[in-house]
Amino acid sequence: MHTRLYRNGVLVKEGFPIADVSDYVSDPDNTVWFDLCSPSPADLGVISEELGLHELAVEDVLSDHQRPKVDIYDNHLFITVYGLHFDEGRLDPVEVNLFVTPNALVTVRESDHFDIGEVLRRWDAASRLAGHGVTFLLHGLLDYVVDTQFDLVQDLDGQAEALEESLFEEQVHDGRQLQRTMYELRKTTTRLRKITIPMREVVGTLLRRDQEVVADPVMVPYYEDVYDHVLRVTEWLESIRDMLANVRETRLAQQGFRLNEIMKRVTSWAAIIAVPTMITGFYGQNVPYPGEGTPWGFWMSTVLVAVASVALYSVFKKKDWL
C-alpha cells in the first residue's frame, strides 16, 4: 500500500492503512500522501467523505479520457495529468488524477502502468524540501511527468531526423516501410501533443499569484523550472510536426520526380521502337520500293533501322532522358 506521513518535513511513517488518513490529516503539522490504483466508486466515496472532496471532481475521476486540467474548489484542487506508457510500440497514456488539499495529496492512477515508484525515489532524493509539505509532493510528481514527456520528445526528434536523412540515401528504400514509419511517428506525435499542450495551462495555473497555490517562495523556482520544461516540450513537438510534414512533402516530391524519370524513359524507348516499326512497316507495304525482293534492300532497311535507333538513343542520352 502506497501511503506516507510527513511530520514537519520528516518522513515518519509509510505503508499504513488508508483508513488512518483522517486521523493524520486533522493535524496541520502532518502532510499525508496516499495512492489509489483503479479504485472502485465505493473507494472514492469513502475518500470523498473523509477529505470533503467535491462531487464533480470525483465524477471526473470515474470518467475516462479527461483533458489535462486544474479545477479549483473551495477546499482542494483537482488536477489531471498523463503519464507515458508504451503497449507493443504504441503510445498509451495513463491518466493520473490528483486531489490536493492543504496537507494531503491523493493520487488516483488509471492503471499500474504509471511508475509511482519513480515518484517516490524523486521525493526521497529531494527530501531536504519535504518541509514544504504538499507543494513539495506535487512538484515531484509533476516534474516526473514532464521529464518523461521531455525524454520521449527527444527520442521522437532523433527518429524524425534519422527518417529525414534516410530520404537521400542511395540505397533503395522499402517504400511501404518508410510510409509506415512516418505514419507511426506522426500518430505518436499527435497523441503526445494532446496531453502536453494543456500542461502549459496546468502548471501556469499553479504559478498564478492570485490563486496562491504555490505561495511558498522557495518552491516557486522549482515550479518555474517545470513550466520551462513544459514550454520546451510543446515547442519541440511543433518542430517535430514541421519536420515530419517536410519529410512527407519531400517523399511525395521524390515520388513525383521518380515518376517523371520513368515516364521519360518509357517515352524515349517508345520513340526508339516506333522508328524501326515505321521503317519496317514501310518496307512491308504491298507496293514496289527500292531493293524490293533483293538482298541489298534488306540490308539497307536493317542499316537504316540501326542508324535511326542509335541516333535517337544518343539524342535522348544527351538530354538525360535515358
C-alpha positions as CSV (number, residue, x, y, z in Angstrom):
1,M,0.0,0.0,0.0
2,H,1.4,3.4,-1.0
3,T,0.9,5.8,1.9
4,R,3.2,8.2,3.5
5,L,3.1,10.5,6.5
6,Y,5.4,13.5,6.9
7,R,5.6,15.5,10.1
8,N,7.3,18.8,10.0
9,G,9.2,17.8,6.8
10,V,10.3,14.4,8.1
11,L,9.0,11.1,6.8
12,V,7.8,9.3,9.9
13,K,5.5,6.6,8.6
14,E,4.6,4.8,5.4
15,G,2.5,1.8,4.4
16,F,-0.3,2.5,6.8
17,P,-3.9,1.8,6.0
18,I,-5.9,4.5,4.2
19,A,-8.5,4.3,6.9
20,D,-6.0,6.1,9.2
21,V,-5.6,9.1,6.9
22,S,-8.4,11.0,8.5
23,D,-6.6,10.8,11.9
24,Y,-3.4,12.3,10.5
25,V,-5.0,15.0,8.3
26,S,-6.6,16.6,11.3
27,D,-3.1,17.7,12.5
28,P,-1.8,20.7,10.4
29,D,1.8,19.7,11.1
30,N,1.3,16.5,9.2
31,T,1.4,16.0,5.4
32,V,-0.2,12.9,4.1
33,W,0.1,11.2,0.7
34,F,-1.7,8.1,-0.4
35,D,-2.2,6.4,-3.7
36,L,-5.2,4.6,-5.3
37,C,-4.8,2.5,-8.4
38,S,-8.0,1.8,-10.4
39,P,-10.3,2.4,-7.4
40,S,-13.9,1.5,-7.3
41,P,-16.7,4.1,-6.9
42,A,-17.2,2.9,-3.3
43,D,-13.5,3.5,-2.5
44,L,-13.7,7.0,-4.0
45,G,-16.8,7.7,-2.0
46,V,-15.1,6.9,1.3
47,I,-12.1,9.1,0.4
48,S,-14.5,11.9,-0.7
49,E,-16.3,11.9,2.7
50,E,-13.0,11.9,4.7
51,L,-11.4,14.7,2.8
52,G,-14.5,16.6,1.8
53,L,-13.9,16.3,-2.0
54,H,-16.3,17.9,-4.4
55,E,-18.7,15.5,-6.2
56,L,-17.8,16.9,-9.6
57,A,-14.1,16.1,-9.1
58,V,-15.0,12.6,-8.0
59,E,-17.2,12.2,-11.1
60,D,-14.3,13.3,-13.3
61,V,-12.1,10.5,-11.9
62,L,-14.7,8.0,-12.9
63,S,-14.9,9.4,-16.4
64,D,-12.3,8.3,-18.9
65,H,-10.1,10.5,-21.2
66,Q,-10.2,13.7,-19.3
67,R,-8.2,16.6,-20.7
68,P,-5.2,17.7,-18.6
69,K,-6.5,20.4,-16.4
70,V,-6.7,22.1,-13.0
71,D,-10.0,22.6,-11.2
72,I,-10.1,24.8,-8.2
73,Y,-12.7,24.1,-5.5
74,D,-13.2,25.7,-2.1
75,N,-11.1,23.3,-0.1
76,H,-9.0,21.4,-2.6
77,L,-7.6,21.3,-6.1
78,F,-8.3,18.6,-8.7
79,I,-5.6,18.1,-11.3
80,T,-5.5,15.7,-14.2
81,V,-2.2,14.8,-15.9
82,Y,-1.0,11.9,-18.0
83,G,2.0,9.5,-17.6
84,L,3.5,7.8,-20.6
85,H,3.3,4.1,-21.3
86,F,4.0,2.1,-24.5
87,D,2.0,-1.0,-25.3
88,E,3.6,-3.0,-28.1
89,G,5.2,0.1,-29.5
90,R,2.0,2.2,-29.4
91,L,1.8,5.2,-27.0
92,D,-0.9,4.5,-24.4
93,P,-1.1,7.5,-21.9
94,V,-2.1,6.7,-18.4
95,E,-4.4,9.1,-16.7
96,V,-3.4,10.3,-13.2
97,N,-5.8,12.3,-11.1
98,L,-4.7,14.4,-8.1
99,F,-6.6,15.7,-5.2
100,V,-4.6,18.5,-3.4
101,T,-5.7,19.7,0.0
102,P,-3.7,22.0,2.4
103,N,-1.9,19.0,3.9
104,A,-2.8,15.9,1.8
105,L,-2.1,14.7,-1.7
106,V,-4.1,11.9,-3.2
107,T,-3.0,10.3,-6.4
108,V,-5.5,8.2,-8.4
109,R,-3.9,6.2,-11.2
110,E,-5.9,4.7,-14.0
111,S,-3.6,1.6,-14.0
112,D,-0.3,0.4,-12.6
113,H,1.5,1.4,-15.9
114,F,2.3,4.7,-14.2
115,D,5.5,4.1,-12.3
116,I,4.7,5.6,-8.9
117,G,7.9,4.1,-7.5
118,E,10.0,6.6,-9.6
119,V,8.0,9.4,-8.0
120,L,8.9,8.1,-4.5
121,R,12.5,7.9,-5.5
122,R,12.4,11.6,-6.5
123,W,10.8,12.6,-3.3
124,D,13.5,10.7,-1.3
125,A,16.3,12.3,-3.4
126,A,14.9,15.8,-2.6
127,S,13.9,15.1,1.0
128,R,15.5,18.4,2.1
129,L,12.5,20.1,0.6
130,A,9.9,17.9,2.3
131,G,9.3,20.6,4.9
132,H,7.3,22.5,2.2
133,G,4.5,19.9,2.5
134,V,2.1,19.2,-0.3
135,T,3.7,21.7,-2.5
136,F,6.9,19.6,-2.4
137,L,5.0,16.4,-3.2
138,L,3.0,17.9,-6.0
139,H,6.2,19.3,-7.6
140,G,7.9,15.9,-7.5
141,L,5.1,14.2,-9.3
142,L,4.7,16.9,-12.0
143,D,8.4,17.0,-12.5
144,Y,8.4,13.3,-13.2
145,V,5.5,13.5,-15.6
146,V,7.1,16.4,-17.6
147,D,10.5,14.8,-17.6
148,T,9.2,11.6,-19.1
149,Q,7.4,13.6,-21.8
150,F,10.6,15.5,-22.5
151,D,12.6,12.3,-22.9
152,L,10.0,10.9,-25.3
153,V,10.1,14.1,-27.4
154,Q,13.8,13.9,-27.5
155,D,13.6,10.4,-28.8
156,L,11.0,11.3,-31.4
157,D,13.2,14.1,-32.6
158,G,16.0,11.7,-33.1
159,Q,13.8,9.3,-35.1
160,A,12.4,12.2,-37.2
161,E,16.0,13.4,-38.1
162,A,17.0,9.8,-39.0
163,L,14.0,9.5,-41.2
164,E,14.8,12.8,-42.9
165,E,18.3,11.8,-43.6
166,S,17.3,8.4,-44.9
167,L,15.3,10.0,-47.7
168,F,18.5,10.9,-49.5
169,E,20.4,7.7,-49.1
170,E,21.5,6.0,-52.3
171,Q,20.2,2.7,-51.1
172,V,16.8,1.7,-52.5
173,H,14.1,2.0,-49.8
174,D,11.2,-0.1,-49.0
175,G,8.5,2.4,-49.7
176,R,5.9,0.7,-47.6
177,Q,8.2,0.5,-44.6
178,L,9.1,4.2,-45.0
179,Q,5.5,5.2,-45.2
180,R,4.7,3.1,-42.1
181,T,7.5,4.7,-40.1
182,M,6.2,8.2,-41.0
183,Y,2.7,7.2,-40.1
184,E,3.7,5.9,-36.7
185,L,5.8,8.9,-35.9
186,R,3.0,11.3,-36.8
187,K,0.5,9.3,-34.8
188,T,2.7,9.2,-31.7
189,T,3.5,12.9,-32.0
190,T,-0.2,13.8,-32.3
191,R,-1.2,11.7,-29.3
192,L,1.6,13.2,-27.3
193,R,0.7,16.7,-28.3
194,K,-2.8,16.3,-27.0
195,I,-1.5,15.7,-23.4
196,T,1.5,18.0,-23.4
197,I,0.0,21.3,-24.7
198,P,-2.6,21.5,-21.9
199,M,0.2,21.1,-19.4
200,R,1.2,24.7,-20.0
201,E,-2.2,25.7,-18.6
202,V,-1.9,23.3,-15.7
203,V,1.5,24.5,-14.4
204,G,0.7,28.1,-15.3
205,T,-2.4,28.0,-13.2
206,L,-0.4,26.6,-10.2
207,L,2.0,29.5,-10.6
208,R,-0.6,32.3,-10.8
209,R,-0.2,34.5,-7.8
210,D,-3.9,35.3,-7.4
211,Q,-4.5,31.6,-6.8
212,E,-1.9,31.2,-4.1
213,V,-1.4,27.6,-4.9
214,V,2.3,27.8,-4.9
215,A,2.7,30.5,-2.3
216,D,6.0,29.3,-0.9
217,P,8.7,31.4,-2.4
218,V,11.2,28.6,-2.0
219,M,9.2,26.3,-4.3
220,V,8.3,28.8,-6.9
221,P,11.6,28.4,-8.9
222,Y,11.1,24.6,-8.9
223,Y,7.7,25.1,-10.5
224,E,9.0,27.6,-12.9
225,D,11.6,25.0,-14.0
226,V,8.8,22.5,-14.6
227,Y,7.0,25.2,-16.6
228,D,10.1,25.9,-18.7
229,H,10.4,22.2,-19.5
230,V,6.7,22.1,-20.5
231,L,7.3,25.0,-22.9
232,R,10.3,23.3,-24.4
233,V,8.3,20.1,-24.9
234,T,5.5,21.8,-26.7
235,E,7.9,23.9,-28.9
236,W,9.9,20.8,-29.7
237,L,6.7,18.9,-30.6
238,E,5.8,21.7,-33.0
239,S,9.3,21.5,-34.5
240,I,8.9,17.7,-35.0
241,R,5.5,18.1,-36.6
242,D,7.0,20.6,-39.1
243,M,9.9,18.2,-39.7
244,L,7.6,15.3,-40.4
245,A,5.5,17.4,-42.7
246,N,8.6,18.3,-44.6
247,V,9.6,14.7,-44.8
248,R,6.2,13.8,-46.2
249,E,6.4,16.6,-48.8
250,T,9.9,15.6,-49.7
251,R,8.9,12.0,-50.1
252,L,6.0,13.0,-52.4
253,A,8.3,15.2,-54.4
254,Q,10.7,12.3,-54.8
255,Q,8.0,10.0,-55.9
256,G,6.8,12.6,-58.5
257,F,10.4,13.1,-59.7
258,R,10.9,9.3,-59.9
259,L,7.6,9.0,-61.9
260,N,8.8,11.7,-64.3
261,E,12.1,9.9,-64.8
262,I,10.2,6.7,-65.5
263,M,7.9,8.4,-68.0
264,K,10.9,10.0,-69.8
265,R,12.5,6.6,-70.2
266,V,9.3,4.9,-71.3
267,T,8.7,7.7,-73.8
268,S,12.3,7.5,-75.1
269,W,12.2,3.8,-75.6
270,A,8.7,4.1,-77.3
271,A,10.2,6.6,-79.7
272,I,13.2,4.3,-80.4
273,I,10.9,1.4,-81.1
274,A,8.5,3.5,-83.2
275,V,11.1,4.5,-85.8
276,P,12.1,0.9,-86.7
277,T,8.5,0.0,-86.7
278,M,7.8,2.7,-89.2
279,I,10.7,1.7,-91.4
280,T,9.8,-2.0,-91.4
281,G,6.2,-1.2,-91.9
282,F,7.1,0.9,-94.9
283,Y,9.2,-1.8,-96.5
284,G,6.4,-4.3,-95.8
285,Q,3.9,-2.4,-97.8
286,N,2.5,-4.3,-100.9
287,V,3.9,-1.7,-103.3
288,P,7.2,-1.6,-105.2
289,Y,10.1,0.0,-103.3
290,P,13.9,0.3,-103.8
291,G,15.5,-3.0,-103.2
292,E,12.3,-4.9,-103.2
293,G,13.0,-8.7,-103.4
294,T,16.8,-8.2,-103.4
295,P,19.3,-8.8,-100.6
296,W,20.7,-5.2,-100.7
297,G,17.2,-3.9,-100.0
298,F,17.0,-6.0,-96.8
299,W,20.4,-4.8,-95.7
300,M,19.6,-1.2,-96.5
301,S,16.5,-1.3,-94.3
302,T,18.4,-3.0,-91.5
303,V,21.2,-0.4,-91.5
304,L,18.5,2.4,-91.6
305,V,16.8,0.9,-88.5
306,A,20.2,0.6,-86.7
307,V,21.3,4.1,-87.6
308,A,18.0,5.7,-86.6
309,S,17.9,3.8,-83.3
310,V,21.4,4.7,-82.4
311,A,20.8,8.4,-83.3
312,L,17.7,8.6,-81.2
313,Y,19.4,6.8,-78.3
314,S,22.3,9.3,-78.5
315,V,20.0,12.3,-78.6
316,F,17.9,11.1,-75.6
317,K,21.0,10.2,-73.6
318,K,22.5,13.6,-74.2
319,K,19.3,15.2,-72.9
320,D,19.4,12.9,-69.9
321,W,16.2,11.2,-70.8
322,L,17.8,7.8,-70.5
